[in-house]
Amino acid sequence: MACSGVTRPSGPPLRSWSPAGVKLGSGREGKRLSASVTGVVFDIRELTIHDGPGLRTTVFLKGCPLRCAWCHNPEGWSYDPQVLRGPNGDRVAGRIYRADELATILNEQAPLLADGGVSFSGGEPLRQAFFLEAVLERLEGLHVVLGTTGFAPAEDFLRVVRRCDLVLFDLKLMDPEAHRRWTGVDNWLILDNLERLADLGLAFLIRVPLVPGVTDTEANLRAIARHVRELPGRPRVELLPYNQAAGGKYAACGLEWRPDYDETVPCRTDLTPFHELQVDARVL
């Protein structure tokens, strides 16, 4: 699983968050215990069309170890429910659900999601891997999509993706130094998990968020194309245009929006680096 040219940082292993005192077992006992696992959700969005095939319900889980400079969901950083303050009043971002409670809500929507399914996003949903797994094992015939940064312990990553029908895997920057600068974390774990995912033979897509002068450079897109070309199955790449509303929620979270890049510059959406290397790619 090694990623050549990437230096691994030292320090304690990354751990997923789970409620204190709650452990998942195996077999019937594990399933019974996991019903009481709780997680924090900051939004449940119905009738979504960009988080996987067909009509979907997307669940946004709180907690993210990354601090991407262009993040448009800063209310998803913290695990804890928080008050967002705006001109139309205050609202709480984050509600605690039991695993069986959330699964029941989603299962009840099954008739409306026959051509789609349920997607899990964030934040980084794998930061609540125990809770997410407990929800997934209770879904009844729903198509499941996981949207992830890939920044999670290998054990958590593999345990969850094996329960999914499709994984939307974010790949932002190939250069580790640039990745640290713009997201706050190294990318070695992300690249390792990407290789693990490819080796499993599961369905997945690579998604690249385009940020002007940061991720949309020819050098970065070509480096991504080269990396994807070597993956088993050579997955498709989807380029996501820059979200001009990225800074809209920062004031409500008590944060200041100060991007260290010029967001007024149009993003490059050139697919040439991918097509030249025979990597299937498109702009969403």
C-alpha positions in Angstrom: 0.0 0.0 0.0 3.0 2.3 -0.1 2.8 5.6 -1.9 6.2 6.4 -3.4 7.7 9.7 -2.5 5.4 10.4 0.5 6.9 10.8 3.9 4.8 9.4 6.7 4.4 11.6 9.8 5.2 10.3 13.2 2.7 10.5 16.1 -0.2 8.6 17.6 -2.5 6.6 15.3 -5.6 8.3 14.0 -8.8 7.1 15.8 -12.4 7.4 14.9 -14.8 9.0 17.3 -17.4 6.9 19.1 -19.5 7.5 22.2 -17.7 6.8 25.5 -18.2 3.3 26.8 -19.9 1.9 23.6 -18.2 -0.9 21.8 -19.3 -2.9 18.8 -19.1 -6.6 19.1 -19.6 -9.3 16.5 -22.5 -11.4 15.5 -25.9 -11.0 17.1 -24.6 -9.5 20.3 -22.7 -6.9 18.3 -25.8 -5.9 16.4 -27.8 -5.6 19.5 -25.3 -3.4 21.2 -24.7 -1.3 18.1 -28.4 -0.2 18.1 -27.6 2.1 21.0 -24.6 3.8 19.4 -25.3 7.5 18.9 -24.0 9.8 16.3 -24.3 13.5 15.5 -25.9 14.6 12.2 -26.0 18.2 11.1 -28.3 17.8 8.1 -30.5 15.3 6.3 -31.1 16.6 2.8 -33.8 15.0 0.7 -34.2 14.9 -3.1 -30.5 15.4 -3.7 -29.1 14.6 -7.2 -25.3 15.2 -7.0 -24.4 12.7 -4.3 -24.8 9.5 -6.3 -27.1 8.0 -8.9 -30.8 8.8 -9.0 -32.8 10.6 -6.4 -31.2 10.4 -3.0 -31.4 11.4 0.7 -28.0 12.7 1.9 -27.0 12.5 5.6 -24.3 14.9 6.7 -22.3 13.6 9.7 -20.5 16.0 12.0 -16.7 15.9 12.6 -13.9 16.3 10.2 -10.1 16.2 10.7 -9.4 18.3 7.6 -9.5 22.1 7.4 -9.7 22.6 3.7 -9.3 26.3 2.8 -12.3 26.2 0.6 -14.6 24.2 2.9 -18.3 25.1 2.4 -19.5 23.2 5.5 -17.6 24.6 8.4 -20.4 23.5 10.7 -19.3 20.0 10.0 -15.8 20.4 11.5 -16.7 19.9 15.2 -18.4 16.7 16.5 -20.6 18.7 18.8 -23.9 20.4 18.1 -23.4 24.1 17.7 -25.5 27.2 17.4 -25.3 29.1 14.1 -26.2 32.7 14.3 -27.7 34.5 11.3 -29.8 37.5 10.4 -32.9 35.3 10.5 -32.2 34.0 13.9 -30.3 31.2 15.5 -30.4 27.5 14.7 -28.6 24.4 16.0 -26.4 22.5 13.6 -26.2 19.0 14.9 -28.7 16.5 16.4 -27.9 13.3 18.2 -29.4 10.1 16.7 -29.4 6.5 17.8 -28.3 4.2 15.0 -31.6 2.4 14.9 -33.5 5.7 14.9 -31.7 7.1 11.9 -31.9 3.8 10.0 -35.7 3.7 10.6 -36.1 7.2 9.2 -34.1 6.2 6.1 -35.9 2.9 5.6 -39.2 4.7 5.6 -38.1 6.7 2.6 -37.3 3.6 0.5 -40.4 3.9 -1.7 -39.3 7.3 -2.8 -35.7 6.2 -3.4 -36.3 3.3 -5.7 -34.1 4.7 -8.5 -31.6 6.2 -6.1 -30.8 5.6 -2.4 -29.0 7.1 0.6 -25.7 8.9 0.7 -23.5 9.7 3.7 -21.4 12.8 3.6 -20.0 15.3 6.1 -17.7 16.6 7.6 -16.0 13.3 7.2 -18.5 10.4 7.9 -15.7 8.0 8.7 -14.9 10.0 11.8 -18.1 8.4 13.2 -17.3 5.0 11.7 -18.9 2.9 14.6 -22.1 4.9 14.3 -22.2 4.8 10.5 -21.6 1.0 10.4 -24.4 0.5 12.9 -26.7 2.5 10.7 -25.6 0.7 7.5 -26.3 -2.8 8.9 -29.9 -1.8 9.6 -30.7 -0.3 6.1 -33.1 -2.5 4.2 -32.3 -2.8 0.5 -31.2 0.8 0.0 -28.4 1.7 -2.4 -25.7 3.3 -0.2 -23.1 5.9 -1.3 -20.3 7.0 0.9 -18.6 10.4 0.2 -15.2 10.5 1.9 -11.9 12.3 2.1 -10.3 8.9 2.7 -8.6 10.3 5.8 -9.4 7.6 8.3 -7.8 4.6 10.0 -7.5 1.7 7.6 -9.7 -0.6 9.8 -12.5 2.0 9.9 -12.2 2.7 6.2 -12.4 -0.9 5.2 -15.1 -1.9 7.6 -17.4 0.9 6.3 -16.7 0.8 2.5 -17.4 -2.9 2.4 -21.0 -2.1 3.3 -21.4 0.5 0.5 -22.5 0.2 -3.1 -20.5 3.1 -4.3 -17.7 5.3 -2.9 -17.1 8.9 -4.0 -13.5 9.4 -3.0 -12.1 13.0 -2.8 -8.7 13.5 -4.2 -7.6 17.1 -3.8 -3.8 17.5 -4.1 -1.1 15.0 -4.9 1.8 17.0 -3.5 2.1 16.2 0.2 3.4 19.6 1.1 0.7 21.4 -0.8 -1.9 19.1 0.8 -0.7 20.0 4.3 -0.8 23.7 3.5 -4.3 23.7 2.1 -6.1 21.0 4.1 -4.1 20.8 7.3 -3.2 17.2 7.0 -0.8 15.0 5.0 -2.1 12.9 2.1 -0.3 9.6 2.7 -3.2 8.0 4.6 -5.6 9.2 1.9 -3.5 7.7 -0.9 -3.0 4.4 1.1 -6.8 4.1 1.5 -7.4 4.8 -2.1 -5.2 1.9 -3.0 -7.0 -0.3 -0.5 -10.3 0.7 -2.1 -9.1 -0.1 -5.6 -7.7 -3.5 -4.5 -11.1 -4.4 -3.1 -12.7 -4.2 -6.5 -15.7 -2.1 -5.2 -17.4 0.5 -7.3 -15.9 4.0 -6.7 -15.3 7.3 -8.4 -12.6 9.9 -7.8 -13.9 13.4 -7.2 -11.6 16.4 -7.5 -12.9 19.7 -6.1 -11.6 22.5 -8.4 -10.2 25.5 -6.5 -8.6 28.3 -8.5 -4.9 28.3 -8.4 -4.8 25.4 -5.9 -6.2 22.1 -7.1 -7.0 23.1 -10.7 -3.4 23.6 -11.9 -2.2 21.5 -14.8 0.6 20.0 -12.6 -1.9 18.8 -10.0 -4.5 17.5 -12.5 -1.8 15.7 -14.4 -0.4 14.2 -11.2 -3.9 12.9 -10.3 -4.3 11.5 -13.8 -1.0 9.6 -13.5 -1.9 8.2 -10.1 -5.4 7.1 -11.2 -4.0 5.5 -14.3 -2.1 3.1 -12.2 -5.0 2.1 -10.0 -6.7 -1.3 -10.6 -9.8 -0.8 -12.7 -8.8 2.8 -13.5 -11.8 4.6 -12.0 -13.5 7.5 -13.6 -12.6 11.0 -12.4 -15.2 13.8 -11.8 -14.1 17.4 -11.6 -16.3 19.5 -9.3 -16.5 23.2 -10.2 -15.6 25.7 -7.4 -18.5 26.5 -5.1 -18.8 30.3 -5.1 -20.9 30.1 -1.9 -18.0 28.4 0.0 -17.7 31.3 2.6 -21.4 31.8 3.2 -21.6 29.9 6.6 -18.4 31.1 8.3 -19.9 34.2 10.0 -22.8 32.0 11.4 -20.2 29.7 12.9 -18.3 32.6 14.4 -15.4 32.2 11.9 -13.9 34.6 9.4 -13.8 33.7 5.7 -10.3 34.6 4.4 -9.4 32.4 1.5 -5.7 32.6 0.6 -6.5 32.3 -3.1 -8.3 34.4 -5.6 -11.8 32.9 -5.8 -12.8 35.4 -8.5 -10.5 33.6 -11.0 -12.4 31.1 -13.2 -11.4 27.5 -12.5 -9.6 25.5 -15.1 -11.8 22.6 -16.3 -9.3 21.1 -18.8 -9.7 17.4 -19.2 -6.7 17.1 -21.5 -4.3 15.7 -18.8 -6.8 12.9 -18.2 -7.6 12.1 -21.8 -4.0 12.1 -22.8 -3.4 9.3 -20.2 -6.6 7.5 -21.2 -8.3 8.2 -17.9 -12.1 8.6 -18.1 -13.0 12.1 -16.7 -15.8 14.6 -16.9 -16.8 17.9 -15.3 -19.9 17.8 -13.2 
